[in-house]
Amino acid sequence: MATVASATRARPLLFDALPSLAETVPFLPLAEVPTAVERCAALSPYLGRDDVWMKRDDLISPVYGGNKVRRYEFVLADAKARGATRIVTLGGIASTQVMATARFGQHLGIPVTAVLFDQPVTRFAREAILTDVDAGATLIHGGGYLRSAWRFYKARKTQGAYVINPGAASPRANLGYVDAMLELAAQVERGEMPRPDVIVLPTGSSGTLAALALGAAWLGWDTEIVGVRITLRIATNALTIGLIRERTARWIAARAPEFGRALGSRRGRYRLFHGAIGEGYGYPTRESIEAMEWYRALTGKPGEVTYSAKALVGLRAVARDPAYAKKTILLWQTLSDVRPVIPEGTRERVPRDLQWVFEGSVPA
Ligand SMILES: *Cc1c(COP(=O)(O)O)cnc(C)c1O
């Protein structure tokens, strides 16, 4: 295992590759990179092979880790550049995006309002709400999708508000994972791991997937990105992915024409794996509950069912597929390793209309 001591960098690799981007796009260093690439040794019995790699974006920041951090280096930079005095966002009660926003908002001294929609109650959902409250976020219970959308619409009108839409998959945000592919390419060049034939990751809004596919295409890599679908098909499908990927490619090319020229008509290869989601977003499945133990064995941290466990279910299917027997597979970790210690009394500070989340027992 080869690692380079990580630290935040003053500017992303993307700005060196596309200097004209640096002139118009604000950037705020938050990520400690490069994140390590290493073997998933602990998963050998689960995957039936010992040659699968992972990229540790779970360890990307001590404030909050996971795949929102690289996006926020561009999104929160934009919020600051626009003089935002509050960030308004929307997510489920177990939303990692809301947690990341709350923690980085607190870190940067920008107040956060989050509208939360209902999803299955899990231990992770409880921890998420306590994390949001502990970070000082103002929580508004939205309930169902329609009422949540309405409350979000109203909250957006707050003066000085900078809005982060659910999933945070805007072209600006997606710069983070185009940049991450340059980081990975440098690691491959340094011999830290072989060039991956396949990258597996959990996919919701598809921003990460689309950006990795674009990044691979830009590098001229033939790597297939396998998105383990963790939200309903209506949100995660070829149409939405195609749109996000195209909008992102155009957004970058409009600011850095050399990107458009280098990319040409290539957009990268991807595929969705549909076999892990079960009943829907956030619903525990038998396989995902089992996979949580493997996630713990792999990282030493508890996983959760929505993203990390279902990703392992998808990874297992790919790793055991004979068509992939000779392929170099990389699991891109997307869940935060940071599980904040919640001070005593935080539950009492949870808004009244969210207290129900803490009643009764939960399956996972
Ligand atoms: C947000 C998130 C995802 C989904 O990423 P998208 O870019 O929205 O597809 C996957 N895993 C974890 C842990 C996340 O927090």
The ligand as an ORCA input file, in Angstrom:
! r2SCAN-3c Opt
* xyz 0 1
  C     -24.245     11.595     -1.760
  C     -23.680     10.250     -1.614
  C     -23.660      9.347     -2.685
  C     -24.284      9.658     -4.015
  O     -23.518     10.493     -4.804
  P     -24.185     11.147     -6.107
  O     -23.128     11.936     -6.701
  O     -25.337     11.976     -5.602
  O     -24.678     10.050     -6.975
  C     -23.078      8.116     -2.507
  N     -22.563      7.756     -1.314
  C     -22.584      8.582     -0.251
  C     -22.055      8.108      1.055
  C     -23.128      9.850     -0.371
  O     -23.158     10.658      0.692
*
